[in-house]
């Protein structure tokens, strides 16, 4: 271990001495001053141009990935101007022939151009953390290649290794595995999203089956990316056999609910009990399903609230799916009229009142039945059918009640209110003091 540390220190000292010797040359000092000046000028130009470009980019159309790339370009205008100024100076110096050695200008130009391209293209990735890691790792790889020190860096990283029992992992393997895993994960997400969008277009498949196939494809691609990344790290997976067994038991107890919700989600997608667009009632929640996720179901209510209900609740609790096999739904509206009214006339008028409500299905004729003799009224129930429960149930009942009110008012049918009669068997004697 001491020999490795001494070797690393020797390599670092040798690199520092080489850099200091390189910077003493007059032409290098000139190029450094020129590059620093170009960088300051680029920042000044960017300070003036960038706000104007951002205003022009507002309301820009296209996909979200395209808009992220455009905004990434605008936010890096200083590097774009620096590249343009450095490229112009490099071309002019080549024509004039001074300074003779322009290796520093050339390297800085290539490094700045590589950083500009990589940082902009990385914004096609949705995850900020992933694109930052990939951008930094990709630029580091390009930088050591441009500077011609990739062999020295590789040797340095190979010499620095970490030992865990019989397992030896070098920093080179970790860096390579990180880059490979990041690229493969990005590729898996991109291909998975593309395949998912393609699957959603198959009208032959039910909505639930399309969601299930899309999730299986994306999860499979992510697992495959992880396995390939582990191979890139040159790790023998059999080393983790015992450890993975112990971790698996711990995860089984600690993440019991998570696993239960995940399995419940697969069951829901497989048996097609609910699907996006269905109108459901679960306890006090009434709304329509917006999206099925691996752990929960997104349900949007009429007041705009979005409930994230665990998948397990749809397996273990009673769920009303208003549009499971048919979107035709029957609703009941109870009401009462005074004892002075003719129940036959009330029945006919109630059915006629539903003709003024547009959402009521007329091919399923509404019916009105007398249900009892109440304390203060004759009790009825009006039954009718609708095909759009997702548009609300309370509002349609309110419209029917208003139609009944208007009809009864036109035909002099009274809606009673509770009243009581008190009969005194013995007379009361009133006395005054």
C-alpha positions, 0 to 999 in steps of 0.5 A: 500500500505504501508503494502505491501511495509513493508511486501516485505522489511521484506521478503527481509531482512529475505532472506539476513540474511539467506544467510549471515548466510549460507555463514559463514559455513567453508564447504560453504566457501570451496565449494565457493573457489572450484567452483570459481577455476573450473570456472576459469579453465573452461574459460582457457580451453574454450579459447584454445578449442573454436576456434578449434571447430569453425573451425571444424564446418565451412561448417557444413551441416543440417538445420539452426536450427541444425547449430544454436544449434551446434554453441550455444554449441561451444560458451558455452564450458566454461559452459560445462567444468565447469559442468564436473569439478563440477560433478567430484568434487561432485562425488569425495566428495561423495566417500571421505565423505568430506565435509558432506554437499554438498548442495551448490555444488549440487545446483550450478551444477544443476543451471549450467546444467539447464542454459547450456541446456536451453540456447542451446535448445532455439537456435531452435527459430529463433527470438533472442529476443524471445529466450533470453526472454524464456531462462531467464524466463525458467532458473529463473523458474528452479532456484527457483525450485532447490533452493526450494524458489518457494513458497517464490518467488511466494508470493513475486510476488503476493504481488507486483501488479499493479492496473489500475482502477478495473484491478489488475495485479500481477508481478506473473501473468505478469511473468507467462503470459510472459512465457506462451505467449513466449512458445505458440508463439514459438509453434505457429510459429513452428506448422505454419511453419510445416503446411505451408511446408506441404501445399506447397507440395499439387500439387492439389492446385495452388501456390497462394492458397497454399500461402494463406492457409499457411498464414491463418494457421500461423496468426490464430495460433498466434492469438490463442496464444495471446488469451491463454496468455491473459487468463493466465494473468487472464485478463477479456477481456471485460475491454478493450472493450471501449479502443479497440474501440478507439484504433481500430479507431486510427489504422484504420486511422493511418495504412490505407495503411498497412490494404489496402496492407494486404487486397489487398494481400488476394485478390491477393491470392484469385483471383490468378492473380499473383503467385510465378514464374510469369513474370510481368511488372509493370511500369518500373519494369520487372521481375519475382515474387519471393514471396508473402508477407502479405504487399508486393510482392517481384519481382526480375529483370534481373539485380538482384535487388529485388523490394518490391512492395506494394500489393495495386499497383497490384490492382490499377495499370495496370499489365502485367502478361506475364505468367498468362494463358499461357507462350507463348509470342509474341515479335515484332522486327521492322527494315528497309532496303534500297529502293534498296531491294526486299521486298519479298526477305527481308520477306523470309530472315527475317523469315529464320534468326529466325531459328538460335535463339534457344529460338524462338518457331518454332511450332508458325511460325514467320512472317514478314510484311512490315509496311510502306514506311519510309523517308529513308527505307522500314519498316518491323516488324518481329514477333516471339514467345517464352516460357521463358519470365523470361529469358529476353526480351532484350537479345532475341531481340538483338539475332534476330537483330544480326541474321538479320544483318548476313543474310542481310550482306550475301545477300547484303541487305543494312540497310540505315541511314537517309539522306536529299536532299537540292534543291536550287530553286535560284542559289547562287553567291559565292563572295570572299573578 
